[in-house]
């Protein structure tokens, strides 16, 4: 994943002042749009984990398969290793995966 995309996702997740509206020009490029998509996807996964979904994680050669089972059904998310590392920066995600008996790292 490009360094710009990783840095943009990190800023979107950590800095509340780094908004899509304020940095429209930077985030309207293809890389910026990818960063926004990844940010929304990770935020959605965090929301499901915080709602009490149980998770199973399977590591493949290049991807990570995260399967969530909750009240509303099951969901499978495929993440790159970099996206999975970004997900684990969230205390909510780390706590939910550790509570499920999984080694988040």
N, C-alpha and C positions, 0 to 999 in steps of 0.2 A: 504494500500500500504506500502511496506517495507520502512524503513527509508533510506536505501541506495538508493533506486530508487528515492525517493523524493529529496534527496540531490543531486544526480547525475543530475536529470532534472533541478533543480535550478541552478546548476553550469553550465550546458550546455547553459541555457538561459541567464545567467547573466555574465559569465566570458568568454570573447572571447579566452583566452589562454587555456581553458579547451576543447581541441579538441579531436575528436574521434581517430585521428591518434596518438596523443601523449599518451593518456591513453588507448591504445588498450587492454592491458591485463585486466584492470579493467572493461572496457566496453564490453568485449567479453564473460563475464559470462551471464547466463540467465537473471539476474537482470539488468545487464548493457545493454543488448539488449532490454529489456523492457523499460528502461529509454530512450534509443535512439529512440525507436518507439514512445513513448509518446511525446518526444521533437519534432520530425518531425510532428506529428499530430497537436500539439498545434501551431507550427510555421505555418502550412498550414491554420489553422483556423484564426490566426492573419492576414495572407496575405489576405484571403477572406474578413475579416472585414475591413481591410484598403482599399480594393478596392471598398468599398461602399455597401457591402451586408447588407441587413436588417436582424435582428436577432430576434427570439423569443426563450424564455427560459422556459422550464417546469421542475420543480423539482419533482422527484419521491422519493421514500423512500431511495434508495441507489444510484440512478443515476440522471444525469441532461441531458435533451435532448435539444440540441442547434440546431435550424433550421435556416439555412441561405438561403436567397433568393437574388440572384444577377442577373447580366446581362446574365450569362451563364446558369442559371437554379437554382434549389433548391438543398440543401444539408442538410442532417440530421446527426448530430454527437452525439453519446452517450458518456458521460464522467462520470467518478466517481466523487464524491464530491471533492476529493483531486486534481484530474486533473483540475476540474473547478476552484478551488482556485488558482492553478498554472497559469491557463490562465488569471485570473484576476490580477495577478501581472504585467501583461503587460499594460503599459499606453495606447497603441493602442487599445487593447481589451476593457479596461474599458471605454475609451472615446467613442468607437463605440457603446457599449451596452447602455451607458448613453444617447448618442445622439438619440438612438432609443426609448427612453422613458422607458427603462428597469432599474430596480434597480439591478446593478451588484452584490451586496452582497447578 
